[in-house]
């Protein structure tokens, strides 16, 4: 009864509004929703759109919709590309997560990429406000990821975080609750999926959809040779004949296919290390580089970065949830919230 009563007031929300997936954290309850950032829309006779499905149900429709229905990703490269669909998606996720009406409108903190424009910030704020938030805060994703990974960001020492998401890779060096150096790279899980799709088209003349490319990446994708090579059956369409086709691919060739996006991430990490002040660099040598985001789960990516930088590279305990957990922790600490949010 007491928990129910408190939930009527303690309903602040943290949102990791990602290109690939959206996570919702509610104060006092933890992560309550983790769904794909996909919206299915239906077009009427006048060409106007209405939302048909959101999240997991919409993702099931990717590449399988009939005429008049389209499954879209309203987020692109970590920022809002389709405002109306993003608002509908957020409203759906939050209402589903809350399960009840509350007496006080919630405070909402939303995670955004480093260096987004004022226009993009305004779009995020307005989308969050449309869900009924009384206050909206923004926090940069690498800062939230560092908090969620348990790094001592308030200390006068260098902490390096690399957050590899669906649309972007966020790299930051943090000290005294501030970002000393940061870079947002438009390379992430989606670019890796695209690289796999292009490889299969080029080598086998095979056309596959983005869901198949993602399953290949999860199944046998890797960044560093480790153990025995794996193989996987892939079904698609022959680009020339137009008929269904099956090929068998190996983990070694998928690693080769992923080499271009991975090399861009490695290059950006090395650039960040070169631009970090010497005193903070010494701290990073001791503590290492911490990886977060879904891309951190790619097999061997820590070994690749370790080989290319010569530094210890660690994957945080829950890389997919690190950003939203960090934002939720900021909601619980008023002093921390004041220092890490951006206007």
PyMOL commands that set and color helices and strands:
alter all, ss='L'
color gray80, all
select helices_A, chain A and resi 2-7+56-59+83-98+118-129+141-148+189-204+210-220+251-257+259-275+278-287+294-297+301-309+322-332+334-340
alter helices_A, ss='H'
color red, helices_A
select strands_A, chain A and resi 13-17+21-26+30-36+39-43+49-54+69-72+75-76+79-80+107-112+135-140+159-164+169-175+178-185+206-207+231-238+244-250+289-292+313-315+341-342
alter strands_A, ss='S'
color yellow, strands_A
deselect
rebuild
show_as cartoon
